[in-house]
Amino acid sequence: MPKLPNEDWKVIGVRSPATMLNVQVFSDVVDMSKYRTVIAILLLGDMAAETIDFSLQTDSAAAFNVDVQTLVASTQLAANAGNNDNKQIVLQAVAEKMKPGHRYLRARGITGNNVGGPAAMILLGEPRYSNEANLATVLEVKAA
């Protein structure tokens, strides 16, 4: 029987749905010593006509206060409410591409003005070891 996706990929970080505007917001911090690969998805709702930026950042400290670096960033979405509504951005990263000495990763989102709109982030990780679990906030995983 083939493996199910939830056996290979875990929910490792989120930013719950809330308004994202011109104050940067972040996902949970991920310890990349436990993961090979990360997929980060930004889910946009009804957004104002503002630019939108989404990126994955790394640092050597979990507090992100030592040497914050952008690992990968999306192309900035132009300030157009209709074009950005209910869309998604997907970023991917592998641990080996992080700066030497960097161990922690997070997603970052921000808009270009003070109205913004609803947005959420979800980070999926491919564990290095089989005993990694989903975030504690994941209530249920089912498969058929």
GROMACS elastic network, one bead per residue, 0.5 to 0.9 nm:
[ bonds ]
;  ai    aj funct       b0    kb
    1     4     6  0.89612   500
    3     6     6  0.83049   500
    3     7     6  0.64339   500
    3     8     6  0.75924   500
    4     7     6  0.54407   500
    4     8     6  0.71741   500
    4   143     6  0.76881   500
    5     8     6  0.53889   500
    5     9     6  0.59418   500
    5    10     6  0.86381   500
    6     9     6  0.51077   500
    6    10     6  0.61782   500
    6    11     6  0.87414   500
    6   141     6  0.77770   500
    6   142     6  0.88358   500
    6   143     6  0.84362   500
    7    10     6  0.75668   500
    7   130     6  0.82064   500
    8   125     6  0.83649   500
    8   126     6  0.59405   500
    8   127     6  0.71226   500
    8   130     6  0.80715   500
    9    12     6  0.89031   500
    9   124     6  0.61598   500
    9   125     6  0.53882   500
    9   127     6  0.68808   500
    9   134     6  0.86425   500
   10   123     6  0.83900   500
   10   124     6  0.54167   500
   10   125     6  0.52639   500
   10   126     6  0.65457   500
   10   127     6  0.73830   500
   10   132     6  0.76625   500
   10   133     6  0.65345   500
   10   134     6  0.50148   500
   10   135     6  0.78733   500
   11    14     6  0.78782   500
   11   122     6  0.72455   500
   11   123     6  0.59903   500
   11   125     6  0.64536   500
   11   133     6  0.80590   500
   11   135     6  0.59388   500
   11   138     6  0.76826   500
   12    28     6  0.78753   500
   12    29     6  0.86457   500
   12    30     6  0.67810   500
   12    38     6  0.87887   500
   12   122     6  0.78971   500
   12   123     6  0.56281   500
   12   124     6  0.55955   500
   12   125     6  0.59875   500
   12   133     6  0.81701   500
   12   134     6  0.59152   500
   12   135     6  0.54984   500
   13    27     6  0.59885   500
   13    29     6  0.68211   500
   13    30     6  0.66878   500
   13    40     6  0.86239   500
   13   106     6  0.79660   500
   13   107     6  0.86585   500
   13   121     6  0.79175   500
   13   122     6  0.58737   500
   13   124     6  0.70575   500
   13   125     6  0.85750   500
   13   134     6  0.88477   500
   13   135     6  0.70127   500
   14    26     6  0.84529   500
   14    27     6  0.50137   500
   14    28     6  0.56602   500
   14    29     6  0.89628   500
   14    40     6  0.89764   500
   14   107     6  0.86761   500
   14   120     6  0.74013   500
   14   121     6  0.51972   500
   14   123     6  0.59663   500
   14   135     6  0.88132   500
   15    18     6  0.81047   500
   15    25     6  0.80720   500
   15    26     6  0.65958   500
   15    28     6  0.67424   500
   15   107     6  0.87122   500
   15   119     6  0.83553   500
   15   120     6  0.54102   500
   15   122     6  0.65992   500
   15   123     6  0.89122   500
   16    27     6  0.83475   500
   16   119     6  0.78762   500
   16   120     6  0.52375   500
   16   121     6  0.66924   500
   16   122     6  0.82210   500
   17    20     6  0.87887   500
   17    43     6  0.85658   500
   17   118     6  0.62472   500
   17   119     6  0.52408   500
   17   121     6  0.75864   500
   18   117     6  0.77854   500
   18   118     6  0.50812   500
   18   119     6  0.56810   500
   18   120     6  0.66344   500
   19   115     6  0.84128   500
   19   116     6  0.64788   500
   19   119     6  0.60466   500
   19   120     6  0.85809   500
   20    23     6  0.74489   500
   20    24     6  0.76168   500
   20    25     6  0.68513   500
   20    47     6  0.89211   500
   20   109     6  0.72558   500
   20   110     6  0.62728   500
   20   111     6  0.67884   500
   20   114     6  0.88839   500
   20   115     6  0.82063   500
   20   116     6  0.54190   500
   20   117     6  0.55955   500
   20   118     6  0.59951   500
   20   119     6  0.59151   500
   20   120     6  0.84102   500
   21    24     6  0.72173   500
   21    25     6  0.83150   500
   21    50     6  0.87237   500
   21    52     6  0.87030   500
   21   109     6  0.84316   500
   21   110     6  0.56578   500
   21   112     6  0.71143   500
   21   113     6  0.62835   500
   21   114     6  0.53794   500
   21   115     6  0.58672   500
   21   117     6  0.67196   500
   21   118     6  0.88139   500
   22    25     6  0.89179   500
   22   109     6  0.89804   500
   22   110     6  0.54265   500
   22   112     6  0.54294   500
   22   113     6  0.50217   500
   22   114     6  0.52714   500
   22   115     6  0.78033   500
   22   116     6  0.71949   500
   23   109     6  0.85880   500
   23   110     6  0.61408   500
   23   111     6  0.75901   500
   23   112     6  0.89576   500
   23   113     6  0.87442   500
   23   114     6  0.80439   500
   24   108     6  0.66029   500
   24   109     6  0.56465   500
   24   111     6  0.78257   500
   25   107     6  0.82531   500
   25   108     6  0.56738   500
   25   109     6  0.53442   500
   25   110     6  0.64183   500
   26    29     6  0.82693   500
   26   106     6  0.65709   500
   26   107     6  0.54746   500
   26   109     6  0.64743   500
   26   121     6  0.84360   500
   27    30     6  0.87787   500
   27   106     6  0.56317   500
   27   107     6  0.51615   500
   27   108     6  0.66997   500
   27   109     6  0.87450   500
   27   120     6  0.88534   500
   27   121     6  0.65575   500
   27   122     6  0.76659   500
   27   123     6  0.79885   500
   28   105     6  0.86029   500
   28   106     6  0.62118   500
   28   107     6  0.77467   500
   28   123     6  0.86238   500
   29    62     6  0.67024   500
   29    63     6  0.84284   500
   29    64     6  0.88253   500
   29   104     6  0.65008   500
   29   105     6  0.57333   500
   29   107     6  0.80753   500
   30    33     6  0.88030   500
   30    34     6  0.85180   500
   30    35     6  0.86321   500
   30    62     6  0.81692   500
   30   103     6  0.84130   500
   30   104     6  0.55365   500
   30   105     6  0.51349   500
   30   106     6  0.61962   500
   30   123     6  0.88964   500
   31    34     6  0.60795   500
   31    35     6  0.75067   500
   31    62     6  0.78261   500
   31   103     6  0.60439   500
   31   105     6  0.66878   500
   32    36     6  0.72030   500
   32    37     6  0.83740   500
   32    38     6  0.87375   500
   32    94     6  0.89882   500
   32    95     6  0.62880   500
   32   102     6  0.86770   500
   32   103     6  0.54422   500
   32   104     6  0.55993   500
   32   105     6  0.66308   500
   32   125     6  0.89801   500
   32   127     6  0.89867   500
   33    36     6  0.78927   500
   33    95     6  0.78107   500
   33   103     6  0.62480   500
   33   104     6  0.80421   500
   33   128     6  0.79537   500
   34   125     6  0.88620   500
   34   126     6  0.85964   500
   34   127     6  0.57951   500
   34   128     6  0.55133   500
   34   129     6  0.69860   500
   34   132     6  0.77239   500
   35    38     6  0.73086   500
   35    94     6  0.84046   500
   35    95     6  0.71163   500
   35   125     6  0.59926   500
   35   126     6  0.54673   500
   35   129     6  0.78873   500
   35   132     6  0.89313   500
   36    93     6  0.86413   500
   36    94     6  0.58170   500
   36    95     6  0.54883   500
   36    96     6  0.79052   500
   36   125     6  0.73263   500
   36   126     6  0.56271   500
   36   127     6  0.59934   500
   36   128     6  0.56982   500
   37    92     6  0.73617   500
   37    93     6  0.57398   500
   37    95     6  0.61329   500
   37    96     6  0.89370   500
   37   124     6  0.83340   500
   37   125     6  0.57263   500
   37   126     6  0.52619   500
   37   127     6  0.76153   500
   37   128     6  0.88429   500
   38    91     6  0.82226   500
   38    92     6  0.56709   500
   38    93     6  0.53518   500
   38    94     6  0.64108   500
   38    95     6  0.80950   500
   38   123     6  0.66077   500
   38   124     6  0.55930   500
   38   126     6  0.64814   500
   39    90     6  0.69004   500
   39    91     6  0.58173   500
   39    93     6  0.66739   500
   39   122     6  0.82247   500
   39   123     6  0.56567   500
   39   124     6  0.51605   500
   39   125     6  0.64766   500
   39   126     6  0.87084   500
   40    55     6  0.88410   500
   40    56     6  0.79152   500
   40    89     6  0.81333   500
   40    90     6  0.56951   500
   40    91     6  0.51506   500
   40    92     6  0.62357   500
   40    93     6  0.84917   500
   40   107     6  0.70838   500
   40   121     6  0.69855   500
   40   122     6  0.57725   500
   40   124     6  0.64146   500
   40   125     6  0.87443   500
   41    88     6  0.66684   500
   41    89     6  0.56538   500
   41    91     6  0.64903   500
   41    92     6  0.88081   500
   41   107     6  0.89275   500
   41   120     6  0.82207   500
   41   121     6  0.55633   500
   41   122     6  0.53472   500
   41   123     6  0.64161   500
   41   124     6  0.84623   500
   42    54     6  0.73914   500
   42    87     6  0.83727   500
   42    88     6  0.54364   500
   42    89     6  0.51305   500
   42    90     6  0.65432   500
   42    91     6  0.85297   500
   42   107     6  0.88260   500
   42   109     6  0.81223   500
   42   119     6  0.69749   500
   42   120     6  0.58967   500
   42   122     6  0.68293   500
   42   123     6  0.89858   500
   43    86     6  0.71439   500
   43    87     6  0.63077   500
   43    89     6  0.69050   500
   43    90     6  0.89727   500
   43   118     6  0.84898   500
   43   119     6  0.54739   500
   43   120     6  0.51692   500
   43   121     6  0.61281   500
   43   122     6  0.82167   500
   44    47     6  0.69729   500
   44    84     6  0.73046   500
   44    85     6  0.62802   500
   44    86     6  0.50402   500
   44    87     6  0.53264   500
   44    88     6  0.59534   500
   44    89     6  0.83717   500
   44   117     6  0.75925   500
   44   118     6  0.62706   500
   44   120     6  0.68027   500
   44   121     6  0.89025   500
   45    84     6  0.81711   500
   45    85     6  0.54422   500
   45    87     6  0.71586   500
   45   117     6  0.63626   500
   45   118     6  0.50099   500
   45   119     6  0.57887   500
   45   120     6  0.85831   500
   46    81     6  0.74695   500
   46    82     6  0.82922   500
   46    84     6  0.77868   500
   46    86     6  0.61421   500
   46   116     6  0.85896   500
   46   117     6  0.57886   500
   46   118     6  0.64991   500
   46   119     6  0.86413   500
   47    50     6  0.76207   500
   47    80     6  0.84277   500
   47    81     6  0.55273   500
   47    82     6  0.79178   500
   47    84     6  0.64619   500
   47    85     6  0.53989   500
   47    86     6  0.79378   500
   47   115     6  0.82336   500
   47   116     6  0.56286   500
   47   118     6  0.68393   500
   47   119     6  0.84887   500
   48    51     6  0.87564   500
   48    79     6  0.77918   500
   48    80     6  0.73149   500
   48    82     6  0.84332   500
   48    84     6  0.84654   500
   48    85     6  0.83166   500
   48   113     6  0.86592   500
   48   115     6  0.62229   500
   48   116     6  0.52187   500
   48   117     6  0.61412   500
   49    78     6  0.81170   500
   49    82     6  0.78075   500
   49    83     6  0.89671   500
   49    84     6  0.82854   500
   49   112     6  0.88585   500
   49   113     6  0.86258   500
   49   115     6  0.86187   500
   49   116     6  0.78969   500
   50    77     6  0.82615   500
   50    78     6  0.69269   500
   50    80     6  0.63539   500
   50    81     6  0.71053   500
   50   111     6  0.59778   500
   50   112     6  0.51430   500
   50   113     6  0.59211   500
   50   114     6  0.86227   500
   50   115     6  0.80434   500
   50   116     6  0.68024   500
   51    76     6  0.65499   500
   51    77     6  0.53307   500
   51    80     6  0.74902   500
   51   110     6  0.83280   500
   51   111     6  0.53232   500
   51   113     6  0.76768   500
   51   116     6  0.89591   500
   52    75     6  0.88383   500
   52    76     6  0.57094   500
   52    78     6  0.70016   500
   52    79     6  0.74058   500
   52    84     6  0.85106   500
   52   109     6  0.74065   500
   52   110     6  0.59576   500
   52   112     6  0.64277   500
   52   116     6  0.86547   500
   53    73     6  0.76870   500
   53    74     6  0.66970   500
   53    75     6  0.73035   500
   53    76     6  0.50842   500
   53    77     6  0.66707   500
   53   108     6  0.80075   500
   53   109     6  0.56230   500
   53   110     6  0.54253   500
   53   111     6  0.62381   500
   53   112     6  0.82400   500
   54    72     6  0.88446   500
   54    73     6  0.59349   500
   54    74     6  0.56256   500
   54    75     6  0.81102   500
   54    76     6  0.75911   500
   54    89     6  0.77268   500
   54    91     6  0.84506   500
   54   107     6  0.72637   500
   54   108     6  0.56722   500
   54   110     6  0.68508   500
   54   111     6  0.89937   500
   55    70     6  0.67683   500
   55    71     6  0.74655   500
   55    72     6  0.57049   500
   55    74     6  0.61306   500
   55    91     6  0.74393   500
   55   106     6  0.84672   500
   55   107     6  0.57206   500
   55   108     6  0.52738   500
   55   109     6  0.66742   500
   56    69     6  0.85611   500
   56    70     6  0.59291   500
   56    71     6  0.55603   500
   56    72     6  0.54399   500
   56    73     6  0.63591   500
   56    91     6  0.75433   500
   56    92     6  0.85055   500
   56    93     6  0.81032   500
   56   105     6  0.67591   500
   56   106     6  0.57004   500
   56   108     6  0.61523   500
   57    64     6  0.89419   500
   57    68     6  0.65083   500
   57    69     6  0.54049   500
   57    71     6  0.54101   500
   57    72     6  0.73693   500
   57    73     6  0.86855   500
   57   104     6  0.82555   500
   57   105     6  0.55701   500
   57   106     6  0.54530   500
   57   107     6  0.61944   500
   57   108     6  0.70636   500
   58    61     6  0.86727   500
   58    64     6  0.76910   500
   58    67     6  0.79642   500
   58    68     6  0.57091   500
   58    69     6  0.52849   500
   58    70     6  0.64072   500
   58    71     6  0.65017   500
   58    98     6  0.70510   500
   58    99     6  0.78687   500
   58   102     6  0.62717   500
   58   103     6  0.71192   500
   58   104     6  0.54079   500
   58   106     6  0.65999   500
   58   107     6  0.89624   500
   59    62     6  0.70656   500
   59    63     6  0.83524   500
   59    64     6  0.56458   500
   59    65     6  0.77008   500
   59    66     6  0.66667   500
   59    67     6  0.53944   500
   59    69     6  0.64010   500
   59    98     6  0.88502   500
   59    99     6  0.82748   500
   59   101     6  0.80871   500
   59   103     6  0.63635   500
   59   104     6  0.54189   500
   59   105     6  0.67347   500
   59   106     6  0.89588   500
   60    63     6  0.87764   500
   60    64     6  0.74145   500
   60    65     6  0.85818   500
   60    66     6  0.66599   500
   60    67     6  0.66669   500
   60    68     6  0.79665   500
   60    99     6  0.88427   500
   60   100     6  0.87469   500
   60   101     6  0.58015   500
   60   103     6  0.53105   500
   60   104     6  0.61948   500
   61    64     6  0.53987   500
   61    65     6  0.66513   500
   61    66     6  0.62900   500
   61    67     6  0.80059   500
   61    68     6  0.88528   500
   61   102     6  0.75173   500
   61   103     6  0.72630   500
   61   104     6  0.65928   500
   62    65     6  0.79885   500
   62   103     6  0.80140   500
   62   104     6  0.58154   500
   62   105     6  0.82025   500
   63    66     6  0.80428   500
   63   104     6  0.89582   500
   64    67     6  0.71653   500
   64    68     6  0.60932   500
   64   104     6  0.80777   500
   64   105     6  0.88663   500
   65    68     6  0.68960   500
   67   102     6  0.84534   500
   69    98     6  0.89315   500
   69    99     6  0.81299   500
   70    73     6  0.69867   500
   71    93     6  0.76640   500
   71    97     6  0.77055   500
   71    98     6  0.66645   500
   71    99     6  0.83200   500
   71   105     6  0.87845   500
   72    91     6  0.71551   500
   72    92     6  0.77589   500
   72    93     6  0.73026   500
   73    76     6  0.83687   500
   73    91     6  0.73510   500
   74    77     6  0.82357   500
   74    89     6  0.74011   500
   74    90     6  0.81334   500
   74    91     6  0.71134   500
   77    80     6  0.80350   500
   77    83     6  0.88215   500
   77    84     6  0.73593   500
   78    81     6  0.89010   500
   78    83     6  0.84614   500
   78    84     6  0.82307   500
   79    83     6  0.85598   500
   79    84     6  0.81783   500
   79   111     6  0.89445   500
   79   112     6  0.79112   500
   80    83     6  0.55425   500
   80    84     6  0.63536   500
   80    85     6  0.86915   500
   81    84     6  0.55370   500
   81    85     6  0.61154   500
   82    85     6  0.55387   500
   82    86     6  0.89678   500
   83    86     6  0.87025   500
   83    87     6  0.81888   500
   84    87     6  0.57855   500
   84    88     6  0.85080   500
   85    88     6  0.89924   500
   93    96     6  0.86450   500
   93    97     6  0.72975   500
   93    98     6  0.84940   500
   94    97     6  0.57566   500
   94    98     6  0.75052   500
   95    98     6  0.55985   500
   95   103     6  0.83204   500
   96    99     6  0.81544   500
   96   100     6  0.86198   500
   97   100     6  0.86143   500
   98   101     6  0.82307   500
   98   102     6  0.62769   500
   98   103     6  0.78081   500
   98   105     6  0.89306   500
   99   102     6  0.54775   500
   99   103     6  0.85753   500
  100   103     6  0.83718   500
  102   105     6  0.83585   500
  106   123     6  0.86897   500
  107   121     6  0.76834   500
  107   122     6  0.88216   500
  107   123     6  0.80431   500
  108   121     6  0.89494   500
  109   119     6  0.89736   500
  109   121     6  0.87414   500
  110   113     6  0.88042   500
  110   116     6  0.84079   500
  111   114     6  0.76702   500
  111   115     6  0.84100   500
  111   116     6  0.60470   500
  111   117     6  0.88139   500
  112   115     6  0.88556   500
  112   116     6  0.79282   500
  113   116     6  0.66610   500
  116   119     6  0.88633   500
  126   129     6  0.88434   500
  127   130     6  0.65644   500
  127   131     6  0.82407   500
  127   132     6  0.63150   500
  127   133     6  0.88911   500
  128   131     6  0.89804   500
  128   132     6  0.82589   500
  129   132     6  0.63541   500
  130   133     6  0.85019   500
  133   136     6  0.80851   500
  134   137     6  0.80273   500
  134   138     6  0.64590   500
  135   138     6  0.56739   500
  136   139     6  0.75917   500
  138   141     6  0.76428   500
